Amino acid sequence: MNEENLVPNFKRTPSERRRNATKAGKASGAARRRRRTLKDGLKALLVEKDLNGKTVQENIELALIDAARKGDVKAFLAIRDTIGEKPAEKIEAAMQPVRIIDTTGDGD
């Protein structure tokens, strides 16, 4: 991109800024719809059943567990992190400040 051709917003007229903001808003909405469509499509596919009656998600989970059993460390880490056993999160949660409330009423 050629920096010399860029015009700062403060040098644009209000109508130019409004027109650019409208274009940006439309592009943002379109991108959001594309992402949502992919997300919705994947969610729909995960609940599809195969000939054995298992969902795609169940097959993925079983394959992940099988890979971890065979020594695939990345598969193990994915399982661990997904079930909320990630060590960094536990340490972070343990370091949250504790508020002590005086119930004796003497204020000391």
N, C-alpha and C positions, 0 to 999 in steps of 0.2 A: 504494500500500500504506500502511496506517495503522500507523505505527511504535509507537503506544501499545498496539496489540493484540498485538504480538510478545512472546512469553515467552522469556527467555533459557534456554539449555539447563541451566545450573546451578540454575535454579529448578524444573526438571521432575524427576519421580521417575524412578528407574532404569527402571521398566517403560515409562514414557512415552518416554524416550530410546531404549530398545530398539525399541519399536513404530515410532517415527519413523525410526530407522536402517534398519529392515527395509523400510519403505515406500520410502525413498530408494534402497536397494540394488536393489529390484525395478524402480523407475523407471529407474535407471541401466542395468540389464541390458537392459530393453526398448529404450531409446534406442540402446544399443550394437548390438543385433540389427537395429534399423531401419537404422542406418548401414551395417552389414555387408551387409545385404540389398541396399541401393542399390549399394554398391561391387561386390558379386558380380554383380549384374545388369548393371552397366556393363561389367565385365570380360567377361561372357558375350557381350554385344552387340558388343563391339569385335572379337571373332574371327569373327563372322558374315560369310559371304561374299555378295557381290552376284552378279548374273548374269554379270559379267565375270570372276569368280573372285578379285576383290580383297576384302580384309577391310574392315570399317568403319574400323578404325584406319588402314589404308593410305590409304583415301579421305580421311580427316581430315588425315593427314600431307601428302598431295599438295595438298590445298586450302590448307593452311597455307603450304606452300612457294610455291604459286602466288600467294597473297596477298602474301607477302613480296617476290616478284619484281616485283609490280605497285606496290611502294612502301609497303605497309602496315607501318609501323614496329612496331606492336604484334605483328604476326605474326613479324617478324624477331626482336624481343626474346624472344618465346616460344620460338622455335627456338634462339636463342643460349643462353638460360637452361637449356633442357631438355638441351642437349648438354654443359653444364658449362663454358661459356665466359663466365659472368657475371663481369665485372671485379671486383666487390667480393669475390667468393669467391677469386679469384686473389690479390688483395692480402692478404686475410686469411691465406691459406695461406702466402704468402711471408713473413709477419710472425711465423710460429711460431718459438719460440726454438730455437736449435741447441745441442746439447750437444757439447762438445769433450772427447774422451777422450785423456788423455795416455798414449801408447804407448811413450814413451821410458823410463819406469820411474824417472825421477829426481824426479818430483813437482813440478817447477818450472814 
